[in-house]
Amino acid sequence: MISQKEALDLMKMVTQHITLSSDWTDGPPIALFRADGCWCVRYASGNWWHYSLKDRVWF
């Protein structure tokens, strides 16, 4: 389960990711899960991104 601190950090990163993308087309977040040791977010488009809270990057 995600901790409250991780959830807040992840929310900040997701917001930054969407805001910095001037042509964001993936829609809103719809699911949260873990893969490859990172938290991941699936968006309405079906696409998903890894978010490394430790390194503060998404991929």
For each residue, the residues with C-beta under 8 A, 3 or more apart:
1:
2: 6 7 10 32 39
3: 6 7
4: 7 8
5: 8 9
6: 2 3 9 10 39 53
7: 2 3 4 10 11
8: 4 5 11 12
9: 5 6 12 13 53
10: 2 6 7 13 14 32 39 41 51 53
11: 7 8 14 15
12: 8 9 15 16
13: 9 10 16 17 51 53 56 58
14: 10 11 17 18 29 41 51
15: 11 12 18 19
16: 12 13 19 20
17: 13 14 20 21 49 51 58
18: 14 15 21 24
19: 15 16
20: 16 17
21: 17 18 24
22:
23:
24: 18 21
25: 45
26: 43 44 45 47
27: 30 43 44 45
28: 43 44
29: 14 32 41 42 43
30: 27 42 43 44
31: 41 42 48
32: 2 10 29 39 40 41 42
33: 39 40 42
34: 37 38 39 40
35: 38 40 50
36: 50
37: 34
38: 34 35 50 51 52 53
39: 2 6 10 32 33 34 50 51 53
40: 32 33 34 35 48 49 50 51
41: 10 14 29 31 32 48 49 51
42: 29 30 31 32 33 46 47 48
43: 26 27 28 29 30 46 47 48 49
44: 26 27 28 30
45: 25 26 27
46: 42 43
47: 26 42 43
48: 31 40 41 42 43
49: 17 40 41 43 58 59
50: 35 36 38 39 40 58 59
51: 10 13 14 17 38 39 40 41 57 58
52: 38 55 56 57 58 59
53: 6 9 10 13 38 39 56
54:
55: 52
56: 13 52 53
57: 51 52
58: 13 17 49 50 51 52
59: 49 50 52
